[in-house]
């Protein structure tokens, strides 16, 4: 399997993502944002975390204008699998490949810690190795992770089974670190080929570093 990982000015999690997928046996390639195309042998396109363009305008807002994003949009529209992590999630919402928006955390502070997530829907390739209501422990590291969507949009997400992950405590009860609507931590598009989440599964690959729960989250993409 081939995983292509986007790199913008300010991206800082591309090598974490590369390590995670190579640990799972995938081949990887780092793709600079000025590329006009996505490699033809790409099985999964990852929009990695970090601070694209320094988040100077709004998180992900400048990155959506990078040359590669036309190719990313075409790749997604043709059914290619895309995973946006943290800033990558922000980029995908700015590019309208995923609904909603990411706002400043309710506390107005940067948050960096492990946090529990509950699996809401595993009816997708991303989370199919997990069961609904499973609780995983995954790092979060963001300043603008407060997911927002209006009530009509929220209803549509639930009607289409697009809400994938919610923030919770170790028992699975809601525990919202950033003010996100309905404690949402991750979603997908209606077609279930574009995924976005604020937490960092690529940083949860080693028990020694606090959690290996990211392994099952990413393994779904690696099935033949």
C-alpha positions, -999 to +999 in steps of 0.1 A: +000+000+000+012+035-008+005+065+015+011+100+002+015+127+029+010+163+021+035+189+033+028+226+034+050+254+048+045+250+086+035+213+085+052+196+114+035+161+117+044+147+083+072+126+096+051+113+125+025+102+100+052+086+078+066+067+108+032+055+118+022+041+084+056+026+077+054+009+111+022-007+098+040-018+066+029+009+041+052+026+016+051+064+020+059+095+000+061+132+012+044+154-013+053+192-014+023+215-017+034+230-050+029+197-068+002+198-095-008+161-091-012+133-066+010+103-074-010+078-095-001+049-071-015+066-040-039+044-020-043+069+008-037+107+009-029+121+043-031+158+050-009+160+081-010+182+111+009+213+120+005+250+113+002+254+075+014+289+066+017+296+103-021+297+107-016+334+099-050+340+084-071+312+098-061+275+103-060+259+069-074+289+051-043+297+031-034+260+025-066+255+006-052+277-022-020+257-026-015+242-061-018+207-048-053+212-035-069+211-069-054+177-073-065+167-038-101+177-046-101+158-079-086+127-061-113+128-034-141+134-059-130+103-079-132+082-047-097+084-035-093+080+003-082+111+022-073+115+059-069+149+075-054+150+109-056+182+131-045+210+108-052+186+079-088+184+092-089+222+092-076+223+056-103+198+045-131+219+060-117+251+044-115+233+011-152+222+016-142+185+013-157+181+048-186+201+063-183+224+093-155+246+105-128+246+133-128+276+156-106+288+185-108+265+215-134+276+240-107+282+266-087+303+241-057+282+251-036+257+232-043+221+245-017+194+244-025+161+262-038+126+258-076+125+257-102+097+254-124+093+223-155+072+218-161+054+185-195+065+173-195+048+139-172+021+126-192+018+093-162+031+074-127+019+064-110+042+089-125+027+121-136-007+110-110-024+132-127-009+162-162-015+177-189+012+182-186+026+218-149+015+220-129+041+240-094+050+228-067+072+243-052+096+217-031+128+220-046+161+211-026+192+203-045+222+189-055+258+195-084+258+169-100+225+175-135+236+184-156+219+157-187+239+147-216+231+124-251+246+125-281+225+137-293+216+103-258+205+094-255+185+126-287+167+119-275+158+084-242+144+099-261+121+121-287+112+095-258+101+072-238+084+099-209+108+094-200+115+130-172+091+137-156+101+170-165+121+201-144+134+230-151+115+262-137+103+295-123+069+303-158+056+309-171+068+276-191+098+290-189+131+272-159+152+282-153+181+259-118+197+259-124+224+234-161+233+231-168+213+199-205+209+190-218+177+205-182+168+216-174+159+180-138+149+174-140+134+139-162+131+109-163+118+073-180+129+041-213+113+029-193+090+005-171+078+034-138+083+016-127+116+032-120+116+069-110+143+094-102+144+131-085+168+154-067+141+176-034+126+165-036+087+160-001+088+144+012+098+178-004+069+195+017+040+180+038+031+210+027+021+245+060+034+258+049+069+247+015+067+264-008+048+240-008+024+210-045+029+203-037+047+171-026+014+155-062+001+152-074+034+140-049+035+111-049-002+102-083+000+086-068+019+057-042-009+051-066-037+041-060-052+007 
